[in-house]
Amino acid sequence: MELIYTYKSILFLVQIMAELPTAAIIRIAKANGAERVGSDAAEILVKKAEAYIGELAKEASRLAAHAGRKTIKAEDVEMAAGNA
Amino acid sequence: MELIYTYKSILFLVQIMAELPTAAIIRIAKANGAERVGSDAAEILVKKAEAYIGELAKEASRLAAHAGRKTIKAEDVEMAAGNA
């Protein structure tokens, strides 16, 4: 019983490190009026969110490079969000 | 006692998972060409991602309701992403 719990804890940790946690996505969805979220829907929400972050990061990287920086700053993300 | 302790650890982990983890956001950003991500930029990326998920969920909820459902399905999210 205890072993199963710790094994699950490790699985949780691995999930945290691997991708956006489904639990967080569902929480955000419910905070925005979703009554119930199917597991297939949650999965696609995760993928869409990851794609969105990726697009933002890509554009923010371009903007940082344009400003002669290697480090993305808040202003790059803000501008990227405006352009996206 | 030990059981209670492990149970609490799991609750703690679930709580951690209730927010979008900055580490995951930075990982996604780096996978999309970001060389370095400032902490201010990471914070805004998290906020933008949460806002995006919220918008998607809101539209997906509307579409689910329109189809006479309370449960959001993958097709609602897909359509919401197309409309967003």
Backbone of each chain as nested JSON, in Angstrom:
{
  "chains": [
    {"id": "A", "residues": [
      {"number": 1, "name": "MET", "atoms": {"N": [0.841, -1.209, 0.0], "CA": [0.0, 0.0, 0.0], "C": [0.876, 1.26, 0.0]}},
      {"number": 2, "name": "GLU", "atoms": {"N": [1.81, 1.222, 0.952], "CA": [2.714, 2.37, 1.05], "C": [3.585, 2.49, -0.192]}},
      {"number": 3, "name": "LEU", "atoms": {"N": [4.027, 1.327, -0.669], "CA": [4.874, 1.309, -1.849], "C": [4.139, 1.902, -3.046]}},
      {"number": 4, "name": "ILE", "atoms": {"N": [2.869, 1.545, -3.164], "CA": [2.071, 2.052, -4.277], "C": [1.972, 3.579, -4.195]}},
      {"number": 5, "name": "TYR", "atoms": {"N": [1.782, 4.072, -2.988], "CA": [1.679, 5.525, -2.822], "C": [2.948, 6.225, -3.274]}},
      {"number": 6, "name": "THR", "atoms": {"N": [4.103, 5.695, -2.809], "CA": [5.345, 6.37, -3.167], "C": [5.608, 6.248, -4.667]}},
      {"number": 7, "name": "TYR", "atoms": {"N": [5.238, 5.121, -5.228], "CA": [5.406, 4.931, -6.669], "C": [4.577, 5.973, -7.412]}},
      {"number": 8, "name": "LYS", "atoms": {"N": [3.329, 6.178, -6.92], "CA": [2.459, 7.176, -7.547], "C": [3.038, 8.578, -7.39]}},
      {"number": 9, "name": "SER", "atoms": {"N": [3.629, 8.839, -6.216], "CA": [4.235, 10.149, -5.993], "C": [5.316, 10.404, -7.028]}},
      {"number": 10, "name": "ILE", "atoms": {"N": [6.088, 9.369, -7.309], "CA": [7.157, 9.512, -8.297], "C": [6.559, 9.767, -9.677]}},
      {"number": 11, "name": "LEU", "atoms": {"N": [5.481, 9.06, -9.972], "CA": [4.814, 9.278, -11.26], "C": [4.342, 10.721, -11.366]}},
      {"number": 12, "name": "PHE", "atoms": {"N": [3.793, 11.252, -10.27], "CA": [3.345, 12.651, -10.242], "C": [4.512, 13.582, -10.55]}},
      {"number": 13, "name": "LEU", "atoms": {"N": [5.637, 13.318, -9.865], "CA": [6.816, 14.162, -10.051], "C": [7.301, 14.113, -11.488]}},
      {"number": 14, "name": "VAL", "atoms": {"N": [7.29, 12.922, -12.052], "CA": [7.734, 12.77, -13.434], "C": [6.816, 13.571, -14.353]}},
      {"number": 15, "name": "GLN", "atoms": {"N": [5.523, 13.536, -14.045], "CA": [4.574, 14.269, -14.877], "C": [4.818, 15.773, -14.779]}},
      {"number": 16, "name": "ILE", "atoms": {"N": [5.122, 16.235, -13.555], "CA": [5.4, 17.657, -13.355], "C": [6.561, 18.073, -14.241]}},
      {"number": 17, "name": "MET", "atoms": {"N": [7.594, 17.204, -14.265], "CA": [8.792, 17.556, -15.009], "C": [8.598, 17.398, -16.511]}},
      {"number": 18, "name": "ALA", "atoms": {"N": [7.694, 16.517, -16.908], "CA": [7.604, 16.156, -18.316], "C": [6.737, 17.125, -19.127]}},
      {"number": 19, "name": "GLU", "atoms": {"N": [5.6, 17.519, -18.569], "CA": [4.708, 18.354, -19.368], "C": [3.789, 19.169, -18.467]}},
      {"number": 20, "name": "LEU", "atoms": {"N": [2.941, 19.949, -19.076], "CA": [1.985, 20.718, -18.292], "C": [1.037, 19.744, -17.598]}},
      {"number": 21, "name": "PRO", "atoms": {"N": [0.843, 19.902, -16.302], "CA": [-0.001, 18.964, -15.561], "C": [-1.478, 19.108, -15.915]}},
      {"number": 22, "name": "THR", "atoms": {"N": [-2.086, 17.986, -16.244], "CA": [-3.502, 17.966, -16.622], "C": [-4.374, 18.567, -15.522]}},
      {"number": 23, "name": "ALA", "atoms": {"N": [-4.025, 18.29, -14.256], "CA": [-4.824, 18.804, -13.133], "C": [-4.899, 20.329, -13.162]}},
      {"number": 24, "name": "ALA", "atoms": {"N": [-3.791, 20.968, -13.499], "CA": [-3.75, 22.422, -13.55], "C": [-4.612, 22.945, -14.7]}},
      {"number": 25, "name": "ILE", "atoms": {"N": [-4.523, 22.263, -15.837], "CA": [-5.294, 22.665, -17.011], "C": [-6.793, 22.573, -16.703]}},
      {"number": 26, "name": "ILE", "atoms": {"N": [-7.19, 21.475, -16.058], "CA": [-8.608, 21.28, -15.725], "C": [-9.059, 22.347, -14.722]}},
      {"number": 27, "name": "ARG", "atoms": {"N": [-8.189, 22.655, -13.767], "CA": [-8.525, 23.693, -12.782], "C": [-8.763, 25.034, -13.489]}},
      {"number": 28, "name": "ILE", "atoms": {"N": [-7.89, 25.39, -14.416], "CA": [-8.037, 26.657, -15.146], "C": [-9.315, 26.629, -15.975]}},
      {"number": 29, "name": "ALA", "atoms": {"N": [-9.578, 25.494, -16.603], "CA": [-10.792, 25.362, -17.419], "C": [-12.039, 25.556, -16.554]}},
      {"number": 30, "name": "LYS", "atoms": {"N": [-12.048, 24.937, -15.367], "CA": [-13.209, 25.043, -14.488], "C": [-13.363, 26.452, -13.943]}},
      {"number": 31, "name": "ALA", "atoms": {"N": [-12.243, 27.126, -13.73], "CA": [-12.286, 28.513, -13.267], "C": [-12.846, 29.417, -14.364]}},
      {"number": 32, "name": "ASN", "atoms": {"N": [-12.911, 28.894, -15.585], "CA": [-13.415, 29.684, -16.713], "C": [-14.726, 29.135, -17.259]}},
      {"number": 33, "name": "GLY", "atoms": {"N": [-15.491, 28.502, -16.384], "CA": [-16.853, 28.123, -16.743], "C": [-17.057, 26.7, -17.213]}},
      {"number": 34, "name": "ALA", "atoms": {"N": [-15.978, 25.925, -17.336], "CA": [-16.147, 24.537, -17.75], "C": [-16.744, 23.74, -16.592]}},
      {"number": 35, "name": "GLU", "atoms": {"N": [-17.869, 23.062, -16.865], "CA": [-18.517, 22.303, -15.797], "C": [-17.799, 20.961, -15.613]}},
      {"number": 36, "name": "ARG", "atoms": {"N": [-17.638, 20.248, -16.716], "CA": [-16.885, 18.988, -16.7], "C": [-15.976, 18.959, -17.917]}},
      {"number": 37, "name": "VAL", "atoms": {"N": [-14.788, 18.422, -17.736], "CA": [-13.832, 18.357, -18.83], "C": [-13.481, 16.895, -19.099]}},
      {"number": 38, "name": "GLY", "atoms": {"N": [-13.836, 16.405, -20.278], "CA": [-13.499, 15.028, -20.647], "C": [-11.989, 14.857, -20.717]}},
      {"number": 39, "name": "SER", "atoms": {"N": [-11.518, 13.641, -20.498], "CA": [-10.066, 13.411, -20.482], "C": [-9.456, 13.686, -21.853]}},
      {"number": 40, "name": "ASP", "atoms": {"N": [-10.241, 13.402, -22.922], "CA": [-9.74, 13.693, -24.269], "C": [-9.604, 15.203, -24.472]}},
      {"number": 41, "name": "ALA", "atoms": {"N": [-10.559, 15.946, -23.915], "CA": [-10.528, 17.402, -24.024], "C": [-9.355, 17.974, -23.235]}},
      {"number": 42, "name": "ALA", "atoms": {"N": [-9.113, 17.431, -22.056], "CA": [-8.005, 17.899, -21.22], "C": [-6.683, 17.693, -21.945]}},
      {"number": 43, "name": "GLU", "atoms": {"N": [-6.566, 16.537, -22.589], "CA": [-5.343, 16.204, -23.315], "C": [-5.084, 17.218, -24.438]}},
      {"number": 44, "name": "ILE", "atoms": {"N": [-6.146, 17.564, -25.157], "CA": [-5.983, 18.527, -26.259], "C": [-5.723, 19.934, -25.727]}},
      {"number": 45, "name": "LEU", "atoms": {"N": [-6.346, 20.269, -24.594], "CA": [-6.067, 21.568, -23.968], "C": [-4.581, 21.674, -23.613]}},
      {"number": 46, "name": "VAL", "atoms": {"N": [-4.032, 20.59, -23.086], "CA": [-2.597, 20.572, -22.747], "C": [-1.764, 20.801, -24.003]}},
      {"number": 47, "name": "LYS", "atoms": {"N": [-2.104, 20.076, -25.074], "CA": [-1.34, 20.196, -26.327], "C": [-1.44, 21.609, -26.899]}},
      {"number": 48, "name": "LYS", "atoms": {"N": [-2.654, 22.178, -26.875], "CA": [-2.856, 23.534, -27.415], "C": [-2.072, 24.544, -26.582]}},
      {"number": 49, "name": "ALA", "atoms": {"N": [-2.096, 24.364, -25.256], "CA": [-1.376, 25.278, -24.371], "C": [0.118, 25.209, -24.633]}},
      {"number": 50, "name": "GLU", "atoms": {"N": [0.626, 23.99, -24.817], "CA": [2.051, 23.818, -25.093], "C": [2.418, 24.459, -26.432]}},
      {"number": 51, "name": "ALA", "atoms": {"N": [1.551, 24.292, -27.421], "CA": [1.812, 24.887, -28.732], "C": [1.811, 26.414, -28.632]}},
      {"number": 52, "name": "TYR", "atoms": {"N": [0.87, 26.939, -27.843], "CA": [0.773, 28.399, -27.677], "C": [2.027, 28.945, -27.006]}},
      {"number": 53, "name": "ILE", "atoms": {"N": [2.465, 28.286, -25.919], "CA": [3.683, 28.716, -25.208], "C": [4.876, 28.644, -26.158]}},
      {"number": 54, "name": "GLY", "atoms": {"N": [4.916, 27.582, -26.96], "CA": [6.0, 27.412, -27.915], "C": [6.045, 28.55, -28.924]}},
      {"number": 55, "name": "GLU", "atoms": {"N": [4.867, 28.926, -29.457], "CA": [4.793, 30.026, -30.432], "C": [5.242, 31.333, -29.804]}},
      {"number": 56, "name": "LEU", "atoms": {"N": [4.725, 31.588, -28.58], "CA": [5.099, 32.812, -27.858], "C": [6.606, 32.852, -27.633]}},
      {"number": 57, "name": "ALA", "atoms": {"N": [7.171, 31.74, -27.193], "CA": [8.597, 31.671, -26.888], "C": [9.433, 31.893, -28.143]}},
      {"number": 58, "name": "LYS", "atoms": {"N": [8.971, 31.322, -29.257], "CA": [9.677, 31.46, -30.519], "C": [9.748, 32.933, -30.933]}},
      {"number": 59, "name": "GLU", "atoms": {"N": [8.602, 33.589, -30.871], "CA": [8.536, 35.005, -31.245], "C": [9.324, 35.857, -30.238]}},
      {"number": 60, "name": "ALA", "atoms": {"N": [9.219, 35.536, -28.957], "CA": [9.955, 36.284, -27.926], "C": [11.458, 36.125, -28.115]}},
      {"number": 61, "name": "SER", "atoms": {"N": [11.898, 34.942, -28.543], "CA": [13.323, 34.706, -28.81], "C": [13.809, 35.59, -29.955]}},
      {"number": 62, "name": "ARG", "atoms": {"N": [12.987, 35.661, -30.993], "CA": [13.314, 36.511, -32.148], "C": [13.451, 37.97, -31.713]}},
      {"number": 63, "name": "LEU", "atoms": {"N": [12.51, 38.396, -30.878], "CA": [12.509, 39.778, -30.414], "C": [13.711, 40.056, -29.503]}},
      {"number": 64, "name": "ALA", "atoms": {"N": [14.066, 39.105, -28.663], "CA": [15.232, 39.26, -27.785], "C": [16.503, 39.372, -28.64]}},
      {"number": 65, "name": "ALA", "atoms": {"N": [16.616, 38.487, -29.642], "CA": [17.778, 38.518, -30.539], "C": [17.832, 39.851, -31.278]}},
      {"number": 66, "name": "HIS", "atoms": {"N": [16.663, 40.335, -31.689], "CA": [16.567, 41.616, -32.395], "C": [17.072, 42.758, -31.522]}},
      {"number": 67, "name": "ALA", "atoms": {"N": [16.895, 42.613, -30.201], "CA": [17.345, 43.636, -29.253], "C": [18.77, 43.345, -28.771]}},
      {"number": 68, "name": "GLY", "atoms": {"N": [19.434, 42.394, -29.409], "CA": [20.817, 42.079, -29.072], "C": [20.986, 41.308, -27.779]}},
      {"number": 69, "name": "ARG", "atoms": {"N": [19.942, 40.573, -27.387], "CA": [20.004, 39.801, -26.142], "C": [19.824, 38.316, -26.402]}},
      {"number": 70, "name": "LYS", "atoms": {"N": [20.387, 37.534, -25.477], "CA": [20.162, 36.088, -25.536], "C": [19.109, 35.678, -24.518]}},
      {"number": 71, "name": "THR", "atoms": {"N": [18.875, 36.559, -23.559], "CA": [17.896, 36.268, -22.514], "C": [16.553, 36.91, -22.859]}},
      {"number": 72, "name": "ILE", "atoms": {"N": [15.525, 36.094, -22.849], "CA": [14.175, 36.609, -23.074], "C": [13.724, 37.369, -21.834]}},
      {"number": 73, "name": "LYS", "atoms": {"N": [13.251, 38.596, -22.056], "CA": [12.729, 39.409, -20.963], "C": [11.211, 39.478, -21.073]}},
      {"number": 74, "name": "ALA", "atoms": {"N": [10.611, 39.996, -20.009], "CA": [9.151, 40.146, -19.97], "C": [8.658, 40.947, -21.181]}},
      {"number": 75, "name": "GLU", "atoms": {"N": [9.387, 42.015, -21.528], "CA": [8.964, 42.882, -22.638], "C": [8.911, 42.121, -23.972]}},
      {"number": 76, "name": "ASP", "atoms": {"N": [9.783, 41.132, -24.13], "CA": [9.758, 40.316, -25.349], "C": [8.474, 39.484, -25.408]}},
      {"number": 77, "name": "VAL", "atoms": {"N": [8.123, 38.905, -24.253], "CA": [6.924, 38.067, -24.208], "C": [5.68, 38.925, -24.44]}},
      {"number": 78, "name": "GLU", "atoms": {"N": [5.67, 40.095, -23.815], "CA": [4.526, 40.999, -23.984], "C": [4.357, 41.379, -25.447]}},
      {"number": 79, "name": "MET", "atoms": {"N": [5.485, 41.746, -26.082], "CA": [5.416, 42.134, -27.494], "C": [5.025, 40.937, -28.362]}},
      {"number": 80, "name": "ALA", "atoms": {"N": [5.565, 39.774, -28.036], "CA": [5.226, 38.552, -28.785], "C": [3.733, 38.246, -28.667]}},
      {"number": 81, "name": "ALA", "atoms": {"N": [3.183, 38.439, -27.497], "CA": [1.756, 38.169, -27.289], "C": [0.906, 39.128, -28.105]}},
      {"number": 82, "name": "GLY", "atoms": {"N": [1.411, 40.339, -28.262], "CA": [0.698, 41.327, -29.067], "C": [0.753, 40.982, -30.543]}},
      {"number": 83, "name": "ASN", "atoms": {"N": [1.898, 40.447, -30.957], "CA": [2.106, 40.13, -32.375], "C": [1.476, 38.802, -32.778]}},
      {"number": 84, "name": "ALA", "atoms": {"N": [1.379, 37.895, -31.801], "CA": [1.004, 36.504, -32.109], "C": [-0.354, 36.404, -32.778]}}
    ]},
    {"id": "B", "residues": [
      {"number": 1, "name": "MET", "atoms": {"N": [0.855, 6.469, 11.037], "CA": [1.57, 7.755, 11.008], "C": [2.268, 7.918, 9.655]}},
      {"number": 2, "name": "GLU", "atoms": {"N": [2.93, 6.835, 9.275], "CA": [3.627, 6.906, 7.997], "C": [2.643, 7.038, 6.841]}},
      {"number": 3, "name": "LEU", "atoms": {"N": [1.533, 6.339, 6.985], "CA": [0.507, 6.399, 5.961], "C": [-0.026, 7.819, 5.827]}},
      {"number": 4, "name": "ILE", "atoms": {"N": [-0.272, 8.455, 6.978], "CA": [-0.763, 9.83, 6.968], "C": [0.262, 10.733, 6.281]}},
      {"number": 5, "name": "TYR", "atoms": {"N": [1.509, 10.474, 6.58], "CA": [2.571, 11.282, 6.014], "C": [2.585, 11.153, 4.486]}},
      {"number": 6, "name": "THR", "atoms": {"N": [2.492, 9.916, 3.995], "CA": [2.55, 9.741, 2.544], "C": [1.291, 10.328, 1.889]}},
      {"number": 7, "name": "TYR", "atoms": {"N": [0.175, 10.186, 2.567], "CA": [-1.07, 10.76, 2.057], "C": [-0.927, 12.271, 1.918]}},
      {"number": 8, "name": "LYS", "atoms": {"N": [-0.319, 12.886, 2.947], "CA": [-0.109, 14.346, 2.913], "C": [0.839, 14.734, 1.772]}},
      {"number": 9, "name": "SER", "atoms": {"N": [1.837, 13.896, 1.552], "CA": [2.774, 14.196, 0.47], "C": [2.04, 14.221, -0.862]}},
      {"number": 10, "name": "ILE", "atoms": {"N": [1.12, 13.279, -1.009], "CA": [0.372, 13.214, -2.265], "C": [-0.525, 14.441, -2.402]}},
      {"number": 11, "name": "LEU", "atoms": {"N": [-1.177, 14.813, -1.298], "CA": [-2.017, 16.016, -1.341], "C": [-1.169, 17.218, -1.719]}},
      {"number": 12, "name": "PHE", "atoms": {"N": [0.025, 17.274, -1.175], "CA": [0.939, 18.381, -1.46], "C": [1.305, 18.383, -2.942]}},
      {"number": 13, "name": "LEU", "atoms": {"N": [1.597, 17.195, -3.452], "CA": [1.951, 17.084, -4.862], "C": [0.793, 17.519, -5.758]}},
      {"number": 14, "name": "VAL", "atoms": {"N": [-0.407, 17.11, -5.371], "CA": [-1.58, 17.474, -6.165], "C": [-1.743, 18.987, -6.155]}},
      {"number": 15, "name": "GLN", "atoms": {"N": [-1.471, 19.578, -5.001], "CA": [-1.578, 21.024, -4.882], "C": [-0.562, 21.728, -5.794]}},
      {"number": 16, "name": "ILE", "atoms": {"N": [0.666, 21.195, -5.796], "CA": [1.699, 21.746, -6.676], "C": [1.219, 21.693, -8.119]}},
      {"number": 17, "name": "MET", "atoms": {"N": [0.569, 20.577, -8.452], "CA": [0.14, 20.373, -9.824], "C": [-1.013, 21.287, -10.218]}},
      {"number": 18, "name": "ALA", "atoms": {"N": [-1.605, 21.954, -9.232], "CA": [-2.757, 22.8, -9.517], "C": [-2.37, 24.106, -10.191]}},
      {"number": 19, "name": "GLU", "atoms": {"N": [-1.086, 24.389, -10.287], "CA": [-0.642, 25.589, -10.989], "C": [0.292, 25.191, -12.118]}},
      {"number": 20, "name": "LEU", "atoms": {"N": [0.35, 26.022, -13.135], "CA": [1.271, 25.709, -14.221], "C": [2.694, 25.866, -13.713]}},
      {"number": 21, "name": "PRO", "atoms": {"N": [3.481, 24.824, -13.76], "CA": [4.834, 24.895, -13.225], "C": [5.762, 25.687, -14.139]}},
      {"number": 22, "name": "THR", "atoms": {"N": [6.463, 26.644, -13.534], "CA": [7.395, 27.49, -14.281], "C": [8.443, 26.639, -14.997]}},
      {"number": 23, "name": "ALA", "atoms": {"N": [8.9, 25.567, -14.335], "CA": [9.925, 24.712, -14.939], "C": [9.449, 24.145, -16.28]}},
      {"number": 24, "name": "ALA", "atoms": {"N": [8.172, 23.747, -16.338], "CA": [7.633, 23.18, -17.57], "C": [7.558, 24.249, -18.656]}},
      {"number": 25, "name": "ILE", "atoms": {"N": [7.157, 25.466, -18.246], "CA": [7.047, 26.573, -19.206], "C": [8.424, 26.889, -19.806]}},
      {"number": 26, "name": "ILE", "atoms": {"N": [9.431, 26.933, -18.939], "CA": [10.788, 27.246, -19.404], "C": [11.293, 26.132, -20.33]}},
      {"number": 27, "name": "ARG", "atoms": {"N": [10.967, 24.886, -19.972], "CA": [11.378, 23.755, -20.812], "C": [10.768, 23.888, -22.209]}},
      {"number": 28, "name": "ILE", "atoms": {"N": [9.471, 24.231, -22.265], "CA": [8.792, 24.389, -23.554], "C": [9.409, 25.547, -24.33]}},
      {"number": 29, "name": "ALA", "atoms": {"N": [9.703, 26.639, -23.618], "CA": [10.308, 27.808, -24.267], "C": [11.666, 27.438, -24.87]}},
      {"number": 30, "name": "LYS", "atoms": {"N": [12.469, 26.687, -24.119], "CA": [13.808, 26.307, -24.603], "C": [13.715, 25.329, -25.765]}},
      {"number": 31, "name": "ALA", "atoms": {"N": [12.684, 24.487, -25.731], "CA": [12.469, 23.546, -26.837], "C": [12.059, 24.3, -28.099]}},
      {"number": 32, "name": "ASN", "atoms": {"N": [11.683, 25.579, -27.93], "CA": [11.261, 26.385, -29.076], "C": [12.238, 27.523, -29.373]}},
      {"number": 33, "name": "GLY", "atoms": {"N": [13.479, 27.312, -29.027], "CA": [14.526, 28.233, -29.452], "C": [14.949, 29.277, -28.436]}},
      {"number": 34, "name": "ALA", "atoms": {"N": [14.307, 29.318, -27.275], "CA": [14.715, 30.295, -26.262], "C": [16.04, 29.843, -25.656]}},
      {"number": 35, "name": "GLU", "atoms": {"N": [17.033, 30.739, -25.693], "CA": [18.338, 30.353, -25.161], "C": [18.333, 30.486, -23.648]}},
      {"number": 36, "name": "ARG", "atoms": {"N": [17.9, 31.65, -23.167], "CA": [17.75, 31.877, -21.731], "C": [16.43, 32.594, -21.505]}},
      {"number": 37, "name": "VAL", "atoms": {"N": [15.767, 32.251, -20.429], "CA": [14.474, 32.879, -20.117], "C": [14.575, 33.572, -18.767]}},
      {"number": 38, "name": "GLY", "atoms": {"N": [14.44, 34.895, -18.752], "CA": [14.47, 35.635, -17.492], "C": [13.288, 35.236, -16.622]}},
      {"number": 39, "name": "SER", "atoms": {"N": [13.437, 35.382, -15.318], "CA": [12.363, 34.963, -14.408], "C": [11.104, 35.801, -14.617]}},
      {"number": 40, "name": "ASP", "atoms": {"N": [11.287, 37.092, -14.965], "CA": [10.127, 37.947, -15.249], "C": [9.401, 37.458, -16.508]}},
      {"number": 41, "name": "ALA", "atoms": {"N": [10.203, 37.028, -17.49], "CA": [9.617, 36.521, -18.734], "C": [8.869, 35.213, -18.482]}},
      {"number": 42, "name": "ALA", "atoms": {"N": [9.446, 34.352, -17.654], "CA": [8.808, 33.067, -17.346], "C": [7.461, 33.308, -16.661]}},
      {"number": 43, "name": "GLU", "atoms": {"N": [7.452, 34.276, -15.761], "CA": [6.222, 34.592, -15.029], "C": [5.123, 35.049, -15.99]}},
      {"number": 44, "name": "ILE", "atoms": {"N": [5.49, 35.881, -16.952], "CA": [4.492, 36.373, -17.911], "C": [4.072, 35.259, -18.872]}},
      {"number": 45, "name": "LEU", "atoms": {"N": [5.009, 34.392, -19.23], "CA": [4.648, 33.249, -20.073], "C": [3.601, 32.394, -19.367]}},
      {"number": 46, "name": "VAL", "atoms": {"N": [3.766, 32.182, -18.069], "CA": [2.797, 31.41, -17.288], "C": [1.438, 32.1, -17.325]}},
      {"number": 47, "name": "LYS", "atoms": {"N": [1.433, 33.404, -17.089], "CA": [0.17, 34.163, -17.079], "C": [-0.521, 34.121, -18.438]}},
      {"number": 48, "name": "LYS", "atoms": {"N": [0.271, 34.302, -19.506], "CA": [-0.297, 34.28, -20.864], "C": [-0.859, 32.896, -21.178]}},
      {"number": 49, "name": "ALA", "atoms": {"N": [-0.131, 31.867, -20.763], "CA": [-0.589, 30.498, -21.01], "C": [-1.893, 30.238, -20.27]}},
      {"number": 50, "name": "GLU", "atoms": {"N": [-1.968, 30.696, -19.03], "CA": [-3.191, 30.499, -18.242], "C": [-4.369, 31.242, -18.876]}},
      {"number": 51, "name": "ALA", "atoms": {"N": [-4.088, 32.464, -19.364], "CA": [-5.147, 33.254, -20.008], "C": [-5.627, 32.549, -21.277]}},
      {"number": 52, "name": "TYR", "atoms": {"N": [-4.677, 31.994, -22.028], "CA": [-5.016, 31.309, -23.271], "C": [-5.874, 30.076, -22.995]}},
      {"number": 53, "name": "ILE", "atoms": {"N": [-5.451, 29.29, -21.999], "CA": [-6.226, 28.094, -21.627], "C": [-7.622, 28.508, -21.174]}},
      {"number": 54, "name": "GLY", "atoms": {"N": [-7.686, 29.601, -20.421], "CA": [-8.977, 30.1, -19.939], "C": [-9.908, 30.483, -21.08]}},
      {"number": 55, "name": "GLU", "atoms": {"N": [-9.337, 31.178, -22.076], "CA": [-10.139, 31.595, -23.24], "C": [-10.649, 30.378, -24.012]}},
      {"number": 56, "name": "LEU", "atoms": {"N": [-9.736, 29.435, -24.224], "CA": [-10.101, 28.204, -24.936], "C": [-11.209, 27.467, -24.198]}},
      {"number": 57, "name": "ALA", "atoms": {"N": [-11.058, 27.357, -22.878], "CA": [-12.033, 26.629, -22.063], "C": [-13.389, 27.326, -22.092]}},
      {"number": 58, "name": "LYS", "atoms": {"N": [-13.354, 28.648, -22.056], "CA": [-14.599, 29.423, -22.075], "C": [-15.365, 29.155, -23.374]}},
      {"number": 59, "name": "GLU", "atoms": {"N": [-14.643, 29.231, -24.489], "CA": [-15.267, 29.003, -25.792], "C": [-15.697, 27.538, -25.929]}},
      {"number": 60, "name": "ALA", "atoms": {"N": [-14.872, 26.618, -25.444], "CA": [-15.21, 25.192, -25.509], "C": [-16.457, 24.893, -24.673]}},
      {"number": 61, "name": "SER", "atoms": {"N": [-16.605, 25.578, -23.535], "CA": [-17.799, 25.408, -22.689], "C": [-19.041, 25.853, -23.439]}},
      {"number": 62, "name": "ARG", "atoms": {"N": [-18.927, 26.997, -24.1], "CA": [-20.043, 27.522, -24.889], "C": [-20.44, 26.516, -25.976]}},
      {"number": 63, "name": "LEU", "atoms": {"N": [-19.429, 25.954, -26.623], "CA": [-19.69, 25.003, -27.705], "C": [-20.298, 23.708, -27.178]}},
      {"number": 64, "name": "ALA", "atoms": {"N": [-19.842, 23.252, -26.004], "CA": [-20.411, 22.044, -25.388], "C": [-21.878, 22.293, -25.04]}},
      {"number": 65, "name": "ALA", "atoms": {"N": [-22.148, 23.455, -24.449], "CA": [-23.523, 23.81, -24.077], "C": [-24.402, 23.875, -25.324]}},
      {"number": 66, "name": "HIS", "atoms": {"N": [-23.824, 24.43, -26.386], "CA": [-24.537, 24.545, -27.663], "C": [-24.917, 23.17, -28.199]}},
      {"number": 67, "name": "ALA", "atoms": {"N": [-24.08, 22.177, -27.896], "CA": [-24.342, 20.808, -28.348], "C": [-25.148, 20.024, -27.303]}},
      {"number": 68, "name": "GLY", "atoms": {"N": [-25.637, 20.733, -26.292], "CA": [-26.472, 20.086, -25.282], "C": [-25.708, 19.231, -24.293]}},
      {"number": 69, "name": "ARG", "atoms": {"N": [-24.42, 19.545, -24.117], "CA": [-23.591, 18.78, -23.183], "C": [-23.06, 19.66, -22.069]}},
      {"number": 70, "name": "LYS", "atoms": {"N": [-22.778, 19.004, -20.922], "CA": [-22.125, 19.7, -19.818], "C": [-20.641, 19.365, -19.785]}},
      {"number": 71, "name": "THR", "atoms": {"N": [-20.303, 18.285, -20.471], "CA": [-18.906, 17.846, -20.502], "C": [-18.225, 18.347, -21.767]}},
      {"number": 72, "name": "ILE", "atoms": {"N": [-17.108, 19.016, -21.574], "CA": [-16.33, 19.468, -22.722], "C": [-15.623, 18.271, -23.341]}},
      {"number": 73, "name": "LYS", "atoms": {"N": [-15.785, 18.134, -24.664], "CA": [-15.107, 17.056, -25.381], "C": [-13.977, 17.635, -26.232]}},
      {"number": 74, "name": "ALA", "atoms": {"N": [-13.166, 16.743, -26.735], "CA": [-12.029, 17.153, -27.566], "C": [-12.495, 18.026, -28.733]}},
      {"number": 75, "name": "GLU", "atoms": {"N": [-13.632, 17.642, -29.345], "CA": [-14.127, 18.381, -30.515], "C": [-14.482, 19.832, -30.167]}},
      {"number": 76, "name": "ASP", "atoms": {"N": [-14.904, 20.069, -28.925], "CA": [-15.197, 21.448, -28.493], "C": [-13.909, 22.271, -28.433]}},
      {"number": 77, "name": "VAL", "atoms": {"N": [-12.873, 21.643, -27.891], "CA": [-11.591, 22.353, -27.767], "C": [-11.011, 22.622, -29.141]}},
      {"number": 78, "name": "GLU", "atoms": {"N": [-11.096, 21.636, -30.013], "CA": [-10.583, 21.805, -31.38], "C": [-11.304, 22.961, -32.075]}},
      {"number": 79, "name": "MET", "atoms": {"N": [-12.633, 22.971, -31.954], "CA": [-13.403, 24.031, -32.595], "C": [-13.097, 25.38, -31.954]}},
      {"number": 80, "name": "ALA", "atoms": {"N": [-12.969, 25.379, -30.643], "CA": [-12.647, 26.62, -29.911], "C": [-11.285, 27.162, -30.346]}},
      {"number": 81, "name": "ALA", "atoms": {"N": [-10.334, 26.278, -30.566], "CA": [-8.99, 26.701, -30.99], "C": [-9.051, 27.3, -32.385]}},
      {"number": 82, "name": "GLY", "atoms": {"N": [-9.939, 26.773, -33.226], "CA": [-10.107, 27.317, -34.567], "C": [-10.77, 28.679, -34.537]}},
      {"number": 83, "name": "ASN", "atoms": {"N": [-11.687, 28.857, -33.609], "CA": [-12.431, 30.116, -33.5], "C": [-11.67, 31.21, -32.749]}},
      {"number": 84, "name": "ALA", "atoms": {"N": [-10.782, 30.769, -31.861], "CA": [-10.148, 31.725, -30.914], "C": [-9.375, 32.823, -31.638]}}
    ]}
  ]
}
